[in-house]
């Protein structure tokens, strides 16, 4: 199961995103938590170590890029930006975002993006398994 958090300060946008994820991916993605600000978002990531972060750009006390700056060299999660702001796609890609979704989020776009993320995770996990298996086999030679 993929662990995710949502950092979003608009209640309606958060509820829509959470419902869409739970409806379409309830058996594959678990939403571990939700926060509305930069500082609380950083704490949530540190506490829960999600694999995936749905991140709004404009937050109560700053912007989502500040969260990513905090984890610059130690990031172990992927980011899908969810924002109503235009013109930040290039900057989001500079932060190696997995994807950038404009609000209002269209469910078909969301499911396409999540399907791509799940496929990437599956491929990555398969590669890790093969590498681990090879490492064990090499130790026993």
C-alpha positions as CSV (number, residue, x, y, z in Angstrom):
1,X,0.0,0.0,0.0
2,X,1.2,3.5,-0.9
3,X,1.3,6.0,2.0
4,X,0.3,9.6,1.2
5,X,-0.4,12.9,2.8
6,X,-2.2,16.0,1.6
7,X,-1.0,19.5,2.3
8,X,-3.8,21.8,1.3
9,X,-5.3,24.8,3.0
10,X,-8.6,24.9,1.1
11,X,-11.1,22.7,2.8
12,X,-13.2,21.9,-0.3
13,X,-10.2,21.1,-2.4
14,X,-8.8,18.8,0.3
15,X,-12.2,17.0,0.7
16,X,-12.5,16.6,-3.1
17,X,-9.0,15.2,-3.4
18,X,-9.3,12.9,-0.5
19,X,-12.6,11.5,-1.6
20,X,-11.3,10.9,-5.2
21,X,-8.3,9.1,-3.9
22,X,-10.3,6.9,-1.4
23,X,-13.0,6.2,-4.0
24,X,-10.6,5.2,-6.8
25,X,-7.6,3.8,-4.8
26,X,-8.9,2.9,-1.4
27,X,-7.1,-0.5,-1.5
28,X,-3.9,0.9,-2.9
29,X,-3.3,4.3,-1.2
30,X,-3.8,5.3,2.4
31,X,-4.1,8.9,3.3
32,X,-2.0,9.2,6.6
33,X,-2.8,12.8,7.3
34,X,-3.6,16.3,6.2
35,X,-2.1,19.7,7.1
36,X,-2.7,23.3,5.9
37,X,0.6,25.1,6.5
38,X,4.3,24.9,5.7
39,X,5.4,24.3,9.3
40,X,2.8,21.7,10.0
41,X,3.4,20.1,6.6
42,X,7.1,19.7,7.4
43,X,6.3,18.1,10.8
44,X,3.7,15.8,9.2
45,X,6.3,14.6,6.6
46,X,8.9,14.1,9.3
47,X,6.5,12.2,11.5
48,X,4.8,10.0,9.0
49,X,7.4,9.5,6.2
50,X,4.9,9.2,3.3
51,X,5.8,7.9,-0.1
52,X,3.6,10.5,-1.9
53,X,2.7,14.1,-1.0
54,X,-0.1,16.0,-2.6
55,X,1.1,19.6,-2.2
56,X,-0.7,22.9,-2.8
57,X,1.6,25.8,-3.7
58,X,-0.1,28.6,-1.8
59,X,-0.5,27.8,1.9
60,X,-1.5,29.7,5.0
61,X,2.0,30.6,6.1
62,X,4.0,30.4,2.9
63,X,4.3,28.2,-0.2
64,X,4.8,24.5,-0.9
65,X,8.2,25.1,-2.3
66,X,9.4,26.0,1.2
67,X,8.5,22.5,2.3
68,X,10.5,21.0,-0.4
69,X,13.5,23.3,0.4
70,X,13.4,21.9,3.9
71,X,13.8,18.3,2.5
72,X,16.1,19.3,-0.4
73,X,18.8,16.7,0.1
74,X,16.9,14.1,2.1
75,X,13.7,13.7,0.2
76,X,12.3,10.2,0.2
77,X,8.9,11.0,-1.2
78,X,7.4,12.0,-4.5
79,X,5.3,15.2,-5.0
80,X,2.2,15.8,-7.0
81,X,1.4,19.5,-6.9
82,X,-2.2,20.5,-6.8
83,X,-2.7,24.2,-7.3
84,X,-5.0,26.8,-8.6
85,X,-2.0,29.1,-9.4
86,X,-0.9,29.3,-13.0
87,X,2.7,29.8,-14.0
88,X,4.5,27.5,-11.5
89,X,4.7,24.3,-13.6
90,X,8.3,25.0,-14.6
91,X,9.4,25.7,-11.0
92,X,7.6,22.6,-9.8
93,X,9.6,20.6,-12.3
94,X,12.8,22.2,-11.0
95,X,11.9,20.5,-7.7
96,X,11.5,17.2,-9.5
97,X,7.8,17.0,-9.0
98,X,6.2,13.8,-10.1
99,X,3.3,15.8,-11.6
100,X,1.5,19.2,-11.5
101,X,-2.3,19.2,-11.5
102,X,-4.2,22.4,-11.9
103,X,-7.3,23.1,-9.8
104,X,-10.1,22.4,-10.0
105,X,-8.8,18.9,-10.2
106,X,-10.5,16.7,-12.8
107,X,-10.9,13.2,-11.6
108,X,-9.8,11.6,-14.8
109,X,-6.5,13.6,-14.8
110,X,-6.0,12.6,-11.1
111,X,-6.5,8.9,-11.8
112,X,-4.2,9.0,-14.8
113,X,-1.4,10.6,-12.7
114,X,-1.9,8.2,-9.8
115,X,-1.9,5.2,-12.2
116,X,1.5,6.4,-13.5
117,X,2.8,6.8,-10.0
118,X,1.6,3.3,-9.1
119,X,3.3,1.9,-12.2
120,X,6.5,3.7,-11.3
121,X,6.4,2.3,-7.8
122,X,5.8,-1.2,-9.0
123,X,8.7,-1.0,-11.4
124,X,10.9,0.4,-8.7
125,X,9.9,-2.3,-6.2
126,X,10.6,-5.0,-8.8
127,X,14.1,-3.5,-9.5
128,X,14.8,-3.4,-5.7
129,X,13.6,-7.0,-5.4
130,X,15.9,-8.2,-8.2
131,X,18.9,-6.3,-6.8
132,X,18.3,-7.7,-3.3
133,X,17.9,-11.2,-4.7
134,X,21.2,-10.8,-6.6
135,X,22.9,-9.5,-3.5
136,X,21.8,-12.6,-1.5
137,X,22.8,-15.0,-4.3
138,X,26.2,-13.4,-4.6
139,X,26.8,-13.8,-0.8
140,X,26.1,-17.5,-1.1
141,X,28.6,-18.1,-3.9
